[in-house]
Amino acid sequence: MTEKQLAVKEAKALAELSDMFGADAGQGFEEADKDAFAIPFLSILQSGSPQCKRSDGAYIKGAEEGMLFNSVTGKIYNGDVGLVVIPCYYNRNFIEWKPRGEGGGIENVHSVAEAEELKPTLKTVTVMDNGKEKQIQVLPSGNTLSDTRNHYVQIVTFGDDINPVVIGMSSSQIKVSKKWMTLMQQIKINGHEAPMASQLYKLTTVPKSNSEGSWYVYNFEHIEQVKSAQVYQDCKKFAELIKSGQAKVDMGANQTQEGSDNDEM
């Protein structure tokens, strides 16, 4: 058999296999519900992030502050080069964090209404943070509440391939969230407010600093309108899954805690 004949035979076999895959689409996932999956968090690596420390078990070779990090895949992205993203849905909640001295981590996630009910129980205490005194509000348990703005986006990779992530913004990042929301709302199509998922944005990271230190924040720039109807429909479906609760976010994967390097002190 000639090389050309082998190539034709291989192409035919691959085409047949592709048809089989198409016919069996979704097979094996029949009993998988929302608890079987985790929407990744996309966060910014800061100078104190474990992924940047060679001595830490979570260290990732090549990781540097200012890079973007996917909590599920462990993939890192150059923050200067950035990513192209499509915003799909937004919500706000209040994350209850355990004190770092007690191991840290998320204790609970509260709705805005629940956080309002907890407000009368909050008390102001002074703590030391990186050698500096800082006032924070804590619950009777000693846990803190962090106002968090969640942006559910699709990362555009090759062609029309998209991958979902959630970006949780708290502390100094809240200003970025508000700025991006305003930018999105100002875009009009035929005189009407454009659907959130109809636009492409460039996501990068930029450094900020003050007398207390330096950190990185998100930066969003509008690129253009989404040009693929299929991509737009997929983004709408993702938003509907989040809104209905059919898609689950693993809040435990969110490592951005109040008082971390990306806080504006």
Residue, then its C-alpha position, 0 to 999 in steps of 0.5 A: m500500500t502506497e503512502k497516499q493510500l495509507a493516508v486516505k485509509e487513515a483519514k477514512a478511519l478517523a472520519e468514521l470514529s468521529d461519526m461514532f463519537g457524535a452518535d454517542a455524544g454525552q455517553g457516560f455522563e447520564e447520572a452526572d449532576k451539578d455536584a459532579f462538576a466545578i466551574p473554575f475560578l480565574s484569579i490573579l497570582q500575587s506576590g504571596s500566592p503559594q503558586c509563586k513560592r518554590s517552597d510551597g507544595a502548590y508551586i507552579k514552575g514559571a508562575e509569577e505575580g500578575m499572572l492569571f490562574n485557573s483553579v481547576t486546570g492549574k493553568i497559568y496565563n501571562g497577565d500582560v498578554g491577557l485573555v479574550v473573554i465573554p461576560c455571561y452573568y453577574n451576581r454578588n454575595f458575601i463570603e464568610w472567611k475563617p481567620r487565617g490563624e485558624g486555618g483560613g478558608i471559606e466557612n459560608v457564602h451569604s446572599v446580600a439579604e443574609a448579609e444585611e441581617l448579619k450587619p448588626t452582629l458585626k464588631t470592629v476589631t484591630v488586627m496586625d497585617n504584615g506588621k501594620e495595624k488594620q481595622i476589620q469587621v468580624l462576626p461573633s464567631g471571629n469570621t469576616l465577611s467579604d463583599t464579593r462581585n462574581h463575573y461568570v465569563q467564557i474564555v475564548t481560546f481557539g476559533d469558537d472554542i470557549n471555556p467557562v470560569v468565574i472571576g470573584m472580585s472583592s476589596s480593591q477589585i470591587k472598583v474594577s468590577k463596577k467600572w467593567m459593569t458600567l462599561m458593559q451597560q454603556i454599549k448599545i445595539n440598535g439603540h438598546e442596551a447590549p446583552m452582556a454576552s454579546q461582546l468580547y473583552k480583553l482581560t489583562t492585569v495591571p500593577k497598583s501600589n501605595s505606601e503599604g505595598s503593591w498588588y495586581v488588579y484586573n483590567f478590561e477593554h472592549i474589543e468588539q461584538v461576538k460574531s458567532a451565533q453558536v458562541y452567543q447561544d452557548c454563553k446564554k445557556f451558561a448564564e441560564l445554568i448559573k441563574s437556575g442553580q443547575a451549574k455549581v461553583d466550587m467556592g472552596a476553590n476561591q483563594t482570594q481572601e480579605g486581607s490578602d495581597n490584592d487588598e487596597m490597604 
